């Protein structure tokens, strides 16, 4: 299967409860956004301060439309203080070109 888009936002903090709360708040604000299929908060198994939010989108067009929208910054604001600013680019955008799922 191919298609879709994944957006990764890198975060760094030792405030686990804080980032989890911010993630849930941002996710509630994002409910119903057209083309957003879901998201996950991942905690690094090797770096106690490393977190990634991965969102799944129907396609590039849906993500681009949302990103240009007026609500984009307000919806993601709760997570902004945790962004990993030590990176030159604290996010990445990937097109899904292939996938496999166990049945």
Secondary structure, DSSP 8 states (H G I E B T S, - for coil): ----EEEEEEEE-S-HHHHHHHHHHHHHHHTT-TTEEEEEEEE-SS-TTEEEEEEEES-HHHHHHHHHSTTHHHHHHHHHTTB-TTSSSSEEEEE--------
